[in-house]
Amino acid sequence: MPASSYSSASASSTKSSASYDNEPWSERQLANYIVRAEQPFNAEVKLDRLVESFVTPTDKHFRRNHGPIPDISSNEWSMNIEINCNTMSYKKILRINDLAQLEQFDVVAVLECAGNRRDGLKAIKPVNGVIWGPGTASNARWSGCRLRDVLASAGIPPNLCHPFYKKPRHVEFAAYGEAAEDVHYASSIPLEWVMNPLNMVLVATEMNGRRLPRDHGFPARIVAPGIIGARWVKWLKYIRVQEHESDSFYQKRDYKILPPMANSSNCEEYWPRFPALMELNIQSVICRPAPDESLQIGKSYLVRGYAFSGGGRAVDRVEASLDNGKTWELADLYTINAKKRSEQRDWSVKSWSWVLWSFRIRSVPPNCTISCRAWDAGGNTQPDAAVWNYRGVMNNSVFRVHPQIDVPTGSHHL
């Protein structure tokens, strides 16, 4: 195991260190990461690496785990598909070959941890969670079969998601392996979201054209575009259609925006009163310059970053400011459509990937504060100031960088 280069205070696992003896260290290119916890392994990507390509290479995709990484043989792996509703009870076992027989789809989708930019909320007052910077968002090409097709092949009646039901049914996903706060990692999303073919919820077996790495859910995982990463369950053990949302710790007592009066002493009062997070919010981040990077007064510089939104909403524009938000200018956007398999319809009616953006500073001013904000097709934009919450989630305030400014030799700038 590599020597630690971080503070272990943020690690939340209560599992024995022996559980981590078989971690996939050979798959982890540590030079690309800032490691936040080693057991369980949690690492965000160095920001300059994130804007090197539109589709994030697997070895530059952030890693988020709640326990040891399972070591599962694809030949021995199986997954239960279950219905557990008042009207019926049913179970079917699926294997890798069963998934391969269904129509396969590709989707380029951004995956973001709900705790991305938690450091900005910790700066206000203490929060509960791994203290992430802005490097827990990545944009990969995921491949597999649609979850709706998996459910249909297992005999799930289509009327289970009839729009006039009394309350929405959920699809729960559970993972093989241990988890720090529960018997295993589990979560759920509404059945109606899954059954909409435009939402492209996948049971994915490939990432960036190759089989899933262990860190990212081998042999199969959920890909839920437009929804927070906590619902993208890895190492699938079962998929269950049920009358209610998951009872898991990660659904009921985590990944919620609690009101500002909630804290470590009274949060149990608030967990049941507020909904589990689903859709991503509008987000943009400056990846270059880094906070410790030096810019020279009067010189040109290309600011670069990423932006995305949730629920399939497209990013309409990104704006940049050099005077801490007093005035704004439009940035240039870069995006691509997902590669489609032959004779497959265009599924890009919704936007699941991020956009990369750039803004050319023609002449770096003195006392420069660079800011960015994104707008999406729903008219949503980022708040000017961060809004604190106990779990430190969904921080999408206007992103600001205060770079070091070098004064050229002989210059009279103050």
Secondary structure per residue as TSV (DSSP state, phi and psi in degrees):
chain	resnum	aa	ss	phi	psi
A	1	M	-	360.0	133.2
A	2	P	-	-63.0	152.9
A	3	A	-	-65.3	143.2
A	4	S	-	-73.6	142.8
A	5	S	-	-127.8	32.4
A	6	Y	S	-152.2	169.7
A	7	S	-	-82.2	131.8
A	8	S	G	-85.0	5.2
A	9	A	G	-63.3	-24.1
A	10	S	G	-85.0	-9.8
A	11	A	-	-71.0	132.3
A	12	S	-	-108.3	-2.8
A	13	S	-	-69.3	141.7
A	14	T	-	-107.3	6.8
A	15	K	S	-75.9	154.7
A	16	S	-	-63.8	144.0
A	17	S	G	-61.1	-23.7
A	18	A	G	-64.0	-25.2
A	19	S	G	-65.6	-17.1
A	20	Y	G	-102.4	15.2
A	21	D	T	-70.2	-17.6
A	22	N	T	-116.9	39.6
A	23	E	-	-72.7	147.2
A	24	P	-	-83.6	65.0
A	25	W	G	-63.1	-27.8
A	26	S	G	-67.0	-19.3
A	27	E	G	-88.7	-4.3
A	28	R	-	-106.5	106.5
A	29	Q	-	-85.0	87.7
A	30	L	G	-63.9	-20.6
A	31	A	G	-63.7	-20.4
A	32	N	G	-88.1	-2.2
A	33	Y	E	-125.7	159.1
A	34	I	E	-108.8	110.9
A	35	V	E	-80.9	123.2
A	36	R	E	-98.0	-26.2
A	37	A	E	-158.5	142.1
A	38	E	E	-97.7	-29.8
A	39	Q	T	-135.8	99.6
A	40	P	T	-72.2	157.4
A	41	F	E	-72.8	119.7
A	42	N	E	-136.6	121.8
A	43	A	E	-146.3	132.6
A	44	E	E	-101.3	162.0
A	45	V	E	-87.9	140.6
A	46	K	-	-63.3	132.5
A	47	L	H	-61.0	-36.5
A	48	D	H	-64.7	-26.1
A	49	R	H	-71.1	-30.1
A	50	L	H	-68.7	-27.1
A	51	V	T	-100.2	14.5
A	52	E	S	-77.8	-23.5
A	53	S	-	-154.2	150.9
A	54	F	S	-66.8	-47.3
A	55	V	S	-90.3	120.8
A	56	T	-	-70.0	121.5
A	57	P	-	-58.4	149.3
A	58	T	G	-58.5	-36.3
A	59	D	G	-80.4	4.6
A	60	K	G	-125.1	21.0
A	61	H	S	-98.1	133.7
A	62	F	-	-60.5	157.2
A	63	R	B	-120.7	125.0
A	64	R	-	-131.5	120.3
A	65	N	-	-138.2	153.1
A	66	H	S	-115.2	8.4
A	67	G	S	-176.8	-172.8
A	68	P	-	-62.2	153.7
A	69	I	-	-83.0	119.7
A	70	P	-	-62.6	147.9
A	71	D	-	-114.2	97.4
A	72	I	-	-116.3	133.2
A	73	S	-	-81.9	131.2
A	74	S	T	-64.7	-28.7
A	75	N	T	-70.5	-30.1
A	76	E	T	-97.8	-12.1
A	77	W	-	-69.4	140.6
A	78	S	-	-145.2	159.6
A	79	M	E	-137.4	134.4
A	80	N	E	-85.4	135.1
A	81	I	E	-108.1	121.4
A	82	E	E	-129.1	147.1
A	83	I	E	-114.8	126.7
A	84	N	E	-134.0	68.6
A	85	C	-	-115.6	166.1
A	86	N	S	-60.6	-31.7
A	87	T	S	-84.6	-21.0
A	88	M	-	-162.9	157.7
A	89	S	E	-135.1	133.7
A	90	Y	E	-158.6	148.6
A	91	K	E	-147.0	139.0
A	92	K	E	-141.1	142.9
A	93	I	E	-100.6	130.6
A	94	L	E	-117.8	148.5
A	95	R	-	-123.0	175.9
A	96	I	H	-55.3	-44.0
A	97	N	H	-62.7	-32.3
A	98	D	H	-65.4	-40.1
A	99	L	H	-66.1	-38.1
A	100	A	H	-66.3	-23.2
A	101	Q	T	-76.6	-17.4
A	102	L	S	-85.2	159.1
A	103	E	-	-59.0	135.6
A	104	Q	E	-101.5	144.5
A	105	F	E	-133.2	153.7
A	106	D	E	-114.9	142.7
A	107	V	E	-145.1	130.6
A	108	V	E	-90.3	115.8
A	109	A	E	-139.6	142.1
A	110	V	E	-82.3	136.1
A	111	L	E	-113.2	123.4
A	112	E	E	-128.9	132.6
A	113	C	-	-69.5	136.6
A	114	A	T	-61.1	-20.6
A	115	G	T	-89.6	7.7
A	116	N	T	-53.1	133.2
A	117	R	T	68.7	25.0
A	118	R	H	-60.7	-26.4
A	119	D	H	-58.7	-30.7
A	120	G	H	-69.3	-28.4
A	121	L	H	-82.9	-34.3
A	122	K	H	-62.7	-29.1
A	123	A	T	-65.8	-21.1
A	124	I	T	-83.7	-52.4
A	125	K	S	-166.3	169.2
A	126	P	-	-57.7	145.1
A	127	V	-	-127.8	168.3
A	128	N	S	-108.7	109.1
A	129	G	S	150.2	169.9
A	130	V	-	-60.2	130.6
A	131	I	-	-83.7	90.6
A	132	W	-	-85.4	148.2
A	133	G	-	-87.5	-152.2
A	134	P	S	-91.8	19.5
A	135	G	-	-101.0	19.2
A	136	T	-	-108.3	51.7
A	137	A	E	-140.9	135.6
A	138	S	E	-148.8	160.4
A	139	N	E	-129.9	98.4
A	140	A	E	-113.3	166.4
A	141	R	E	-98.2	115.5
A	142	W	E	-106.0	142.3
A	143	S	E	-134.7	142.1
A	144	G	E	165.8	-163.9
A	145	C	E	-98.9	154.2
A	146	R	E	-70.7	141.5
A	147	L	H	-62.2	-36.1
A	148	R	H	-59.9	-36.0
A	149	D	H	-72.5	-35.4
A	150	V	H	-61.6	-46.2
A	151	L	H	-65.0	-41.2
A	152	A	H	-64.1	-40.2
A	153	S	H	-66.4	-24.7
A	154	A	T	-88.6	-0.6
A	155	G	T	92.6	18.3
A	156	I	-	-68.7	121.6
A	157	P	-	-63.8	133.8
A	158	P	G	-64.5	-24.4
A	159	N	G	-76.3	-0.1
A	160	L	G	-66.0	-20.5
A	161	C	G	-113.3	32.3
A	162	H	-	-55.4	135.7
A	163	P	T	-67.2	-9.9
A	164	F	T	-108.0	24.8
A	165	Y	-	-68.6	160.2
A	166	K	S	-71.0	-36.9
A	167	K	S	-147.1	149.9
A	168	P	-	-70.2	135.3
A	169	R	-	-81.0	159.1
A	170	H	E	-122.7	157.6
A	171	V	E	-109.9	116.7
A	172	E	E	-96.9	139.9
A	173	F	E	-119.9	137.6
A	174	A	E	-128.5	152.9
A	175	A	E	-109.8	148.4
A	176	Y	S	-67.6	156.9
A	177	G	S	96.1	173.2
A	178	E	-	-86.2	156.2
A	179	A	-	-136.1	151.2
A	180	A	S	-67.0	-37.8
A	181	E	S	-110.3	1.1
A	182	D	S	-153.6	176.1
A	183	V	S	-66.2	-30.6
A	184	H	S	-159.5	170.3
A	185	Y	-	-82.3	129.8
A	186	A	E	-146.6	154.9
A	187	S	E	-163.4	174.6
A	188	S	E	-152.2	159.8
A	189	I	E	-135.5	158.7
A	190	P	E	-61.6	141.6
A	191	L	H	-61.3	-37.5
A	192	E	H	-63.3	-32.3
A	193	W	H	-67.5	-42.5
A	194	V	H	-63.5	-41.4
A	195	M	H	-79.2	-11.9
A	196	N	-	-75.3	114.2
A	197	P	G	-63.3	-22.5
A	198	L	G	-74.0	-15.3
A	199	N	G	-82.8	-11.5
A	200	M	-	53.4	40.5
A	201	V	-	-74.2	121.6
A	202	L	E	-111.6	151.2
A	203	V	E	-95.8	98.0
A	204	A	E	-90.0	140.4
A	205	T	E	-121.2	-6.1
A	206	E	E	-133.6	151.8
A	207	M	E	-136.6	122.3
A	208	N	T	54.5	40.4
A	209	G	T	82.7	3.7
A	210	R	E	-133.5	163.4
A	211	R	E	-59.3	151.0
A	212	L	-	-56.8	134.7
A	213	P	-	-70.5	162.4
A	214	R	G	-60.3	-42.7
A	215	D	G	-58.8	-26.3
A	216	H	G	-108.1	16.4
A	217	G	T	113.1	10.7
A	218	F	T	-52.5	135.2
A	219	P	T	-89.0	-19.9
A	220	A	-	-151.5	145.5
A	221	R	E	-144.0	166.8
A	222	I	E	-86.9	136.5
A	223	V	E	-119.3	115.8
A	224	A	-	-121.8	80.9
A	225	P	T	-54.5	140.9
A	226	G	T	81.9	-1.6
A	227	I	B	-117.7	151.7
A	228	I	-	-58.3	152.7
A	229	G	G	-61.4	-23.4
A	230	A	G	-61.4	-20.5
A	231	R	G	-93.2	-6.7
A	232	W	S	-86.9	70.5
A	233	V	-	-67.8	136.5
A	234	K	-	-100.4	167.8
A	235	W	S	50.3	56.0
A	236	L	E	-57.0	130.1
A	237	K	E	-107.0	-44.1
A	238	Y	E	-151.3	157.3
A	239	I	E	-125.5	124.1
A	240	R	E	-130.3	125.0
A	241	V	E	-88.3	124.8
A	242	Q	E	-144.5	171.4
A	243	E	S	-76.7	-13.4
A	244	H	S	-143.0	167.8
A	245	E	-	-69.1	166.9
A	246	S	-	-59.3	143.3
A	247	D	-	-89.4	5.8
A	248	S	S	-61.3	151.9
A	249	F	H	-50.9	-41.0
A	250	Y	H	-74.4	-10.8
A	251	Q	H	-101.9	-39.0
A	252	K	H	-96.0	-28.6
A	253	R	S	-132.2	31.9
A	254	D	S	-161.1	163.9
A	255	Y	S	52.9	50.4
A	256	K	-	-134.2	150.3
A	257	I	-	-91.9	102.1
A	258	L	-	-83.8	156.1
A	259	P	-	-67.3	162.5
A	260	P	T	-64.8	-17.2
A	261	M	T	-83.8	-8.0
A	262	A	-	-77.9	136.0
A	263	N	-	-149.0	-172.4
A	264	S	T	-62.9	-23.8
A	265	S	T	-88.1	-18.3
A	266	N	T	-133.4	9.0
A	267	C	H	-62.7	-27.7
A	268	E	H	-59.3	-26.9
A	269	E	H	-68.9	-29.8
A	270	Y	H	-99.6	-24.2
A	271	W	G	-51.2	-49.3
A	272	P	G	-74.1	-8.5
A	273	R	G	-92.1	-10.5
A	274	F	S	-130.4	148.7
A	275	P	-	-76.2	154.3
A	276	A	-	-68.7	140.5
A	277	L	-	-65.3	143.8
A	278	M	-	-127.0	-81.6
A	279	E	B	-71.7	144.4
A	280	L	-	-63.8	155.4
A	281	N	-	-101.1	174.2
A	282	I	-	-69.1	137.6
A	283	Q	E	-148.4	142.2
A	284	S	E	-148.8	150.2
A	285	V	E	-141.7	142.6
A	286	I	E	-89.0	119.6
A	287	C	E	-96.4	-28.5
A	288	R	E	-141.4	131.5
A	289	P	S	-78.9	153.3
A	290	A	-	-72.9	157.9
A	291	P	T	-57.4	-29.9
A	292	D	T	-97.0	8.3
A	293	E	-	-82.8	143.1
A	294	S	E	-98.8	131.5
A	295	L	E	-111.8	148.4
A	296	Q	E	-104.8	129.5
A	297	I	T	-55.4	134.0
A	298	G	T	85.4	-9.9
A	299	K	S	-93.4	160.2
A	300	S	-	-82.2	150.0
A	301	Y	E	-151.6	140.7
A	302	L	E	-101.6	108.2
A	303	V	E	-78.5	137.8
A	304	R	E	-135.3	150.5
A	305	G	E	-168.1	-173.4
A	306	Y	E	-124.3	159.8
A	307	A	E	-153.9	149.1
A	308	F	E	-162.7	171.6
A	309	S	-	-141.4	175.8
A	310	G	S	-105.4	174.7
A	311	G	T	65.5	13.9
A	312	G	T	87.1	6.2
A	313	R	-	-79.5	132.8
A	314	A	-	-77.6	147.9
A	315	V	E	-77.8	117.6
A	316	D	E	-81.5	-38.1
A	317	R	E	-161.3	158.1
A	318	V	E	-123.7	135.1
A	319	E	E	-115.7	145.7
A	320	A	E	-123.6	148.3
A	321	S	E	-134.3	144.1
A	322	L	S	-109.6	1.4
A	323	D	B	-126.8	38.4
A	324	N	T	60.8	36.0
A	325	G	T	89.6	8.1
A	326	K	S	-71.7	-39.4
A	327	T	S	-133.7	154.1
A	328	W	-	-132.2	150.7
A	329	E	E	-133.4	156.5
A	330	L	E	-77.5	137.7
A	331	A	-	-93.1	162.5
A	332	D	E	-87.5	138.3
A	333	L	E	-108.9	147.0
A	334	Y	E	-132.1	126.8
A	335	T	-	-149.6	167.2
A	336	I	-	-138.7	158.4
A	337	N	-	-84.1	149.7
A	338	A	-	-62.4	141.7
A	339	K	-	-68.1	127.2
A	340	K	-	-101.7	144.8
A	341	R	-	-69.8	161.8
A	342	S	T	-56.8	136.9
A	343	E	T	58.5	23.7
A	344	Q	-	-95.3	139.3
A	345	R	-	-66.0	165.5
A	346	D	-	-79.9	110.0
A	347	W	-	-92.7	12.0
A	348	S	T	-87.0	15.2
A	349	V	T	-59.0	-26.0
A	350	K	S	-111.9	155.2
A	351	S	-	-107.1	115.8
A	352	W	-	-109.8	-20.3
A	353	S	S	-91.6	170.5
A	354	W	-	-83.6	173.3
A	355	V	E	-114.6	145.8
A	356	L	E	-97.1	147.8
A	357	W	E	-137.9	158.7
A	358	S	E	-143.8	154.3
A	359	F	E	-143.3	122.4
A	360	R	E	-87.7	115.9
A	361	I	E	-83.5	114.1
A	362	R	S	-72.8	-34.5
A	363	S	S	-148.8	109.9
A	364	V	-	-61.9	122.6
A	365	P	-	-84.1	161.9
A	366	P	T	-70.0	158.6
A	367	N	T	50.2	48.3
A	368	C	-	-85.0	130.0
A	369	T	B	-118.7	116.1
A	370	I	E	-94.4	128.4
A	371	S	E	-125.8	155.1
A	372	C	E	-141.5	151.9
A	373	R	E	-150.4	146.9
A	374	A	E	-112.1	157.2
A	375	W	E	-127.5	142.5
A	376	D	E	-114.4	179.4
A	377	A	T	-65.4	-17.5
A	378	G	T	-89.6	5.8
A	379	G	S	79.8	11.8
A	380	N	-	-83.7	142.7
A	381	T	B	-139.0	179.1
A	382	Q	-	-88.9	139.5
A	383	P	-	-68.8	153.8
A	384	D	S	-68.0	-35.1
A	385	A	S	-122.1	149.3
A	386	A	-	-68.1	142.6
A	387	V	-	-108.4	112.8
A	388	W	-	-70.3	142.6
A	389	N	-	-146.0	156.2
A	390	Y	T	-56.8	-41.0
A	391	R	T	-83.5	-6.3
A	392	G	-	65.1	40.6
A	393	V	-	-109.7	157.8
A	394	M	-	61.2	36.0
A	395	N	-	-72.9	111.3
A	396	N	-	-130.7	32.6
A	397	S	-	-65.6	162.0
A	398	V	-	-49.1	129.6
A	399	F	E	-88.9	133.5
A	400	R	E	-129.7	142.2
A	401	V	E	-128.7	133.9
A	402	H	-	-112.5	84.0
A	403	P	-	-71.6	157.0
A	404	Q	E	-70.6	138.4
A	405	I	E	-113.6	122.4
A	406	D	E	-94.9	134.1
A	407	V	-	-95.0	123.0
A	408	P	-	-57.0	147.1
A	409	T	T	-57.8	131.1
A	410	G	T	85.9	-1.8
A	411	S	-	-77.9	155.1
A	412	H	-	-108.4	13.2
A	413	H	-	-64.3	142.5
A	414	L	-	-99.6	360.0
